[in-house]
Amino acid sequence: MRNFSFMDNLSSQELVSQPYKYGFVTDIEEDKIAKGVNEDVVRWISAKREEPQYLLDFRLRAYKHWLSMAEPDWPKLGYPPIDYQDIIYYAAPKKMEKKTSLDQVDPELLDTFNRLGISLNEQKRLSNVAVDAVFDSVSIATTYKEKLAEDGIIFCPLNEAIKEHPELVEKYLGTVVTSNDNFFAALNAAVFSDGSFVFIPKGVKCPMDLSSYFRINSGDAGQFERTLIVAEEGASVSYLEGCTAPMFDTNQLHAAVVELVALDDASIKYSTVQNWYPGDENGVGGIYNFVTKRGHCRGARSHISWTQVETGSAITWKYPSCVLMGPDSVGEFYSVALTNHFQQADTGTKMIHLGPRTRSTIVSKGISAGRSSNSYRGLVNIGRSAEGARNYSQCDSMLIGDSAAANTYPYIHCQQPQAAVEHEASTCRISEDQLFYLQSRGIAFEEAVSMMVSGFCQDVYSQLPLEFAAEADRLLALRLENSIG
Amino acid sequence: MTNSLMNGVSDWLMSLPSPSGLLEKVQRDGRSSLSQLELPNRKQESWRFSAVDRLESIFSRPLQGSRSHGIDQSIPAAPSNGLRLHLDTDQNQLRSLTLPAGLSWLTEAEINTYLGSSLACFGSESDWLVELNHAATQHLLALRISGSPPPLELIMGNSCDGLSATRILLILEEKAELEILQIWRGEANTSQSHILEVQLGSDSSLHHGVLALGTGNSSFFAHLAVQQEPGSLYELTSALQGWHLARIEPRMIQSKGKAKTILNGLAMSDHDQEISMNSFMRFDGPDGEFDQLQKNLVSGHSHTVFNGAVSVPKIAQKTNASQLSRNLMLSPRARIDTKPELEIVADDVRCTHGATVSQLQEDQLFYLRSRGISEIEAAKLLLRGYCKEITSSLPVEAERWLPLDHLLNQLRS
């Protein structure tokens, strides 16, 4: 599994001297449009991607909504105003036209993904993970497409799906996160460029993990991808998402939308290891990660699980949510959010219980170090029709150093007496006696700290696919270097 | 705010008697702010769960004057070992009373020094509800407490139609100990507005009971601002029941830490009532302790809100805070909103909070029924136990005002 590693075999010393490993810029000729957004840009993107009329209408509707909306500021994140006319809304590597095989992909690009630890070459590919690699606005390559197609699984860039499976895209796109859902979702709907499309037909268990890998390369471009995953009756899939970006001293906007649809007995597991550039130790630069992620458990006994490890971004602001409509459907949210230096994270989940006997579990672990701020904000909403619904939430915070902030804002709204909702939260720090115990057994200070952090996050790691769990653990250890003591 | 409502507020302000007495300046300033302030709306985070439109009814009600009548037959006899005061007594008459040892009236100069200073400490002096009280209040009880005076029973306003606005200022000297029980009743068109400011000197303690029983369209608003010096104890037990709209806002600050704060609350709502507990606890020094338990019993198509904020800044190391919100839903049309808010910067602290929402437990009911207790009796027994955990920490005199069984019998489900 080394190939997929975010960190190859580096010693911890090397890790320290290399705080953000993916900060390089690929020098590649890109096809960009001029900065700014207006109706012509929306039309241009749609035309460039040869979209049908209904999608152009969808975009224009969204753009109109977006113009009428005000940028929200309720979490009080305090970032300087974003100039939406100073962002490039479409950037794609040239030489992109029609490739019949991976050999024709620009070697520079293949090299980029190799350096990120993701090999797109046939012989070096991971044996059981299919990857869709997204570079700035477009998807570069998707591996194992043919093998998956044997089972009727569709895994391809969204743009391709729009052309080849128009009926599926039209049926599901924008039904979970509508074009006027919120400010950033509306902007995404107006200008989204690419993303992944996954369709698992009735009764099919996806034989391998699917994965998309997002890379922002261009310094002045925003990334607005859109992912749509549909699991039909009895289908199941595990999907992984990874992200990196070069180091720039400006802030870049990442406003993605992820929509999941699970029908009867279907199961979708969506895991994210988010490692966007977080800015330097003085809080300069970094990605603004303002993403809307939502899943609909439409069918009976359907199951959606969000697992996220958030270590990057200057600001993370997202609430992966589950709308539990089908009776007996299950929603889960497992999250580790680590903030250091001047990073801010305002993350959590919404569990909307509508169907009877729906169940949800929330486990959130926040670790704040440096001068960062880490907030859990979540909503558990039990509707009148959700008879027998159950929720269990647990939010734990760990503080490292006395200048970091840990905030918890859990909202519970209940309208159903047959429901049971439990919420608990705690705040702690790395205890002196545990540290002493480990150190007295010859374990170095920093290693002892990272062992304890890893233990703190174990509930979440155990939900990640095996190789991701190991990566996440190392990623956290790396981010914590020099933040203690 | 709509024009008609704007006119409603200004008409109401015009109808108030002209500012006079000790609180003349407070009234004047309050009226001028209230005429400009926006009415609370659901876009404001602190009001987002509330039926704000119910606030409007305040302005269609007259302001209650001072009490002139004699003994009210409907209330229990005065406690034998304590002092009972009616807050709506005429100010001069009230201040002419002789107080037992340990209690003394604050002088006018002292009132001018202390009044409003605890509010300012929370920045809540221009909150809408506070300004409403400022504009209308004519009844002030301002006491200095030293030693251990007998318990105080305070009958706040009366249950006649109209708005009754009262205000209390208590200064507890070092090592002073006091137990007070405040009682509000509301019928049909009563509105009760109250501000309490307390300064607890070092090693002093205040056991504070709030008993607010409403019916009909009555509404209740209480804003409590408590400043605690090291070594002090503030224990608040509140029981709110039956108001069309009730909101209690305890604000506590441990100015140099090392103090103890205990909040126990019970809210019982039925019909279309709404009862809201909005607490705020702040530690401005190390070694503070805070323990909060809020229990809500919700039936009919009523609504309860719990919004409990705890702030632990960098300076408040070794804070130990816990918060628990427990909700029992007895009807399929009831609603519950709970929202704890923890903001923590200090790293060496222990802070926990929890929330539960459930109905009566099947197995507990089954256990009792298997012992020959009828379903209704079993449910009552469980509810009684549920409430008793809170009401048992009210001052003992409260028992005469709040017969729990009577209240539980009223619950329709």
Interface residues (C-beta under 8 A of the other chain):
Chain A: W74 I382 R384 S397 L399 I400 G401 D402 S403 A404 A405 A406 N407 T408 Y409 P410 Y411 I412 H413 C414 Q415 Q416 P417 Q418 A419 A420 V421 E422 H423 E424 A425 S426 T427 C428 R429
Chain B: E45 K314 Q317 N327 M329 L330 S331 P332 R333 A334 R335 I336 D337 T338 K339 P340 E341 L342 E343 I344 V345 A346 D347 D348 V349 R350 C351 T352 H353 G354 A355 T356 V357 S358 Q359
